[in-house]
Amino acid sequence: MIQIRPVSDLRNKFTEIESTVKEGQPVYLTKNGYGTMVVMSLESYSRLTDDVEYKLDEADRQAEETSVRLTHEEVFSKIRGKLHE
């Protein structure tokens, strides 16, 4: 079940939020009824970002191996082409 809590719970009920996060569930925090942030475990965050970090490292390696550079228009055009195949 999605955990939505007021941001004040981060201070007042930290141990409850911490145990929810340790179970692998994110906690969505609100301020004045609007979403402001998400609290998650380091493991969950790593799962979200590790692939992106790997791809960025791969792109850096490729950039070192060649002098070819693409404009953002060329990159997005190639992506659109792949999506519409």
C-alpha positions as CSV (number, residue, x, y, z in Angstrom):
1,M,0.0,0.0,0.0
2,I,1.3,3.5,-0.9
3,Q,2.5,5.4,2.2
4,I,1.6,9.1,2.0
5,R,2.5,11.1,5.1
6,P,2.7,14.7,6.1
7,V,6.3,16.0,6.1
8,S,6.0,16.6,9.9
9,D,5.9,12.8,10.3
10,L,9.5,12.8,9.2
11,R,10.4,14.5,12.5
12,N,7.6,13.3,14.7
13,K,7.3,9.6,13.6
14,F,10.8,9.0,12.1
15,T,11.0,5.4,13.3
16,E,7.7,4.5,11.6
17,I,8.9,6.0,8.3
18,E,12.3,4.3,8.7
19,S,10.8,0.9,9.2
20,T,8.5,1.3,6.1
21,V,11.5,2.4,4.0
22,K,13.6,-0.5,5.3
23,E,10.8,-2.9,4.1
24,G,11.5,-1.6,0.6
25,Q,8.5,0.8,0.3
26,P,9.0,4.4,-0.5
27,V,7.2,7.0,1.7
28,Y,5.6,10.0,-0.1
29,L,5.7,13.2,2.0
30,T,3.3,16.1,1.6
31,K,3.4,19.7,2.7
32,N,0.1,21.6,2.9
33,G,-1.6,18.7,1.0
34,Y,0.8,18.7,-1.9
35,G,3.5,16.2,-2.7
36,T,7.0,17.4,-1.9
37,M,9.4,14.5,-1.7
38,V,9.9,10.8,-1.5
39,V,11.9,8.9,1.1
40,M,13.4,5.6,0.1
41,S,16.2,3.3,1.2
42,L,19.7,3.6,-0.3
43,E,19.2,0.1,-1.8
44,S,16.0,1.2,-3.6
45,Y,17.6,4.4,-4.8
46,S,20.6,2.4,-6.1
47,R,18.3,0.1,-8.0
48,L,16.8,3.2,-9.7
49,T,20.1,4.9,-10.5
50,D,22.6,2.1,-11.1
51,D,21.5,1.5,-14.7
52,V,21.6,5.2,-15.5
53,E,25.1,5.5,-14.0
54,Y,26.3,2.5,-16.0
55,K,24.9,4.0,-19.2
56,L,26.6,7.3,-18.5
57,D,29.9,5.6,-17.9
58,E,29.5,3.7,-21.1
59,A,28.8,6.9,-23.0
60,D,31.9,8.5,-21.5
61,R,34.0,5.6,-22.7
62,Q,32.6,5.8,-26.2
63,A,33.2,9.6,-26.3
64,E,36.8,9.0,-25.4
65,E,37.2,6.5,-28.3
66,T,35.8,8.7,-31.1
67,S,35.6,12.3,-32.1
68,V,32.1,11.9,-33.6
69,R,29.6,14.1,-31.8
70,L,25.8,14.3,-32.4
71,T,23.5,17.2,-31.9
72,H,20.5,16.7,-29.7
73,E,18.3,16.8,-32.9
74,E,20.2,13.9,-34.3
75,V,20.0,11.9,-31.1
76,F,16.2,12.4,-30.7
77,S,15.7,11.7,-34.4
78,K,17.4,8.3,-34.1
79,I,15.4,7.5,-30.9
80,R,12.1,8.5,-32.7
81,G,13.1,6.3,-35.6
82,K,13.7,3.3,-33.3
83,L,10.4,3.9,-31.5
84,H,8.4,4.0,-34.7
85,E,10.0,0.9,-36.4
